Amino acid sequence: MSSVIALRRAALFLVAAAGPLLLTHTHAQAQWWKRAPVDFEECADAAEKAATKAEKTSALADCNAKFAGRRKAGGGYSYYDFLQDRTFDIAGPNPTPEEQKKIDAAYTAYLAKERRSNEAAEAMARQQREQQEQQVQRLQQVALRTDVERVPVPVERPKVQQTVGQRKGTPCTKGSFSCEWPRLSEGLNDLKKLFNPTPSKPAKKS
């Protein structure tokens, strides 16, 4: 009897000692089965299985924070830099330090190009404004000259030429009536004398 009791106690001791080992092995198998995702796509697939919408949203946010790259159809990964609006090819789910340096160098070149483009656009806009101002000034000058030409220039009042008793030596316009009238008047007087001779006066008686 004493030997049976001793055997039972030994068996219970073995079971009790083996229990933690079995649990540890089972937990290790579970950890292997539920391994961590290797890229964003695996992480997103696991997030889709979340119980609630809030848990799903939180899990997807964690996926975005952990993995910057996205799988490419032909293999490999790509990284989208929204600051440059450009995609870069990378080897793994996240850029390596060397790949990150290349991305940063491309961003520096992008900023320099944008600055040159902005300066060129500003210079062109400034030139266009100057040309428009010059054109407006030319139009204003043309309009001003046109207005001046439309204003009638006052005509000098003609001087009245003396027709009667004109002083000798006073200049007059040749061929004008005022200049020719005295000569014509003298001619008419001569004709009158010719056809109407003045009667001779009778001789005085001595």
For each residue, the residues with C-beta under 8 A, 3 or more apart:
1: 4 5
2: 5 6
3: 6 7
4: 1 7 8
5: 1 2 8 9
6: 2 3 9 10
7: 3 4 10 11
8: 4 5 11 12
9: 5 6 12 13
10: 6 7 13 14
11: 7 8 14 15
12: 8 9 15 16
13: 9 10 16 17
14: 10 11 17 18
15: 11 12 18 19
16: 12 13 19
17: 13 14 20 21
18: 14 15 21 22
19: 15 16 22 23
20: 17 23 24
21: 17 18 24 25
22: 18 19 25 26
23: 19 20 26 27
24: 20 21 27 28
25: 21 22 28 29
26: 22 23 29 30
27: 23 24 30 31
28: 24 25 31 32
29: 25 26 32 33
30: 26 27 33 34
31: 27 28 34 35
32: 28 29 35
33: 29 30
34: 30 31
35: 31 32
36:
37: 40 41 42 43 45 46 63
38: 42 93
39: 42 43 67 69 71 77 93
40: 37 43 44 63 64 66 67 69 70 71 93
41: 37 44 45 70 71
42: 37 38 39 45 46
43: 37 39 40 46 47 59 62 63 66 67
44: 40 41 47 48 60 63
45: 37 41 42 48 49
46: 37 42 43 49 59
47: 43 44 50 56 59 60 62 63
48: 44 45 56
49: 45 46
50: 47 53 55 56 58 59
51: 55
52: 55 56
53: 50 56 57
54: 57 58
55: 50 51 52 58 59
56: 47 48 50 52 53 59 60
57: 53 54 60 61
58: 50 54 55 61 62
59: 43 46 47 50 55 56 62 63
60: 44 47 56 57 63 64
61: 57 58 64 65
62: 43 47 58 59 65 66
63: 37 40 43 44 47 59 60 66 67
64: 40 60 61 67
65: 61 62
66: 40 43 62 63
67: 39 40 43 63 64 93 94
68: 79 93 94 95
69: 39 40 77 78 79 90 92 93 94 95
70: 40 41 77 78 79 80
71: 39 40 41 76 77
72: 75 76 77 78 89
73:
74:
75: 72
76: 71 72 89 90 91
77: 39 69 70 71 72 89 90 91 92 93
78: 69 70 72 87 88 89 90
79: 68 69 70 87 88 89 90 95 99 103
80: 70 86 87 88
81: 84 85 86 87 88 103 106 107
82: 85
83: 107 110
84: 81 106 107 110
85: 81 82
86: 80 81 106 110
87: 78 79 80 81
88: 78 79 80 81 95 99 102 103 106
89: 72 76 77 78 79
90: 69 76 77 78 79 94 95 96 99
91: 76 77 96 99
92: 69 77 96
93: 38 39 40 67 68 69 77
94: 67 68 69 90
95: 68 69 79 88 90 99 100 103
96: 90 91 92 99 100
97: 100 101
98: 101 102
99: 79 88 90 91 95 96 102 103
100: 95 96 97 103 104
101: 97 98 104 105
102: 88 98 99 105 106
103: 79 81 88 95 99 100 106 107
104: 100 101 107 108
105: 101 102 108 109
106: 81 84 86 88 102 103 109 110
107: 81 83 84 103 104 110 111
108: 104 105 111 112
109: 105 106 112 113
110: 83 84 86 106 107 113 114
111: 107 108 114 115
112: 108 109 115 116
113: 109 110 116 117
114: 110 111 117 118
115: 111 112 118 119
116: 112 113 119 120
117: 113 114 120 121
118: 114 115 121 122
119: 115 116 122 123
120: 116 117 123 124
121: 117 118 124 125
122: 118 119 125 126
123: 119 120 126 127
124: 120 121 127 128
125: 121 122 128 129
126: 122 123 129 130
127: 123 124 130 131
128: 124 125 131 132
129: 125 126 132 133
130: 126 127 133 134
131: 127 128 134 135
132: 128 129 135 136
133: 129 130 136 137
134: 130 131 137 138
135: 131 132 138 139
136: 132 133 139 140
137: 133 134 140 141
138: 134 135 141 142
139: 135 136 142 143
140: 136 137 143 144
141: 137 138 144 145
142: 138 139 145 146
143: 139 140 146 147
144: 140 141 147 148
145: 141 142 148 149
146: 142 143 149 150
147: 143 144 150 151
148: 144 145 151
149: 145 146
150: 146 147
151: 147 148
152:
153:
154:
155:
156:
157:
158:
159:
160:
161: 166 172 173 176 178 179
162: 165 166 167 170 178
163: 166 178 181 182
164:
165: 162
166: 161 162 163 170 172 182
167: 162 170
168:
169:
170: 162 166 167
171:
172: 161 166 176 178 179
173: 161 176 178 179
174: 179
175: 179 180
176: 161 172 173 179 180
177: 180 181
178: 161 162 163 172 173 181
179: 161 172 173 174 175 176 182
180: 175 176 177 183 184
181: 163 177 178 184 185
182: 163 166 179 185 186
183: 180 186 187
184: 180 181 187 188
185: 181 182 188 189
186: 182 183 189 190
187: 183 184 190 191
188: 184 185 191 192
189: 185 186 192 193
190: 186 187 193 194
191: 187 188 194 195
192: 188 189 195 196
193: 189 190 196 197 198
194: 190 191 197
195: 191 192
196: 192 193
197: 193 194
198: 193
199:
200:
201:
202:
203:
204:
205:
206:
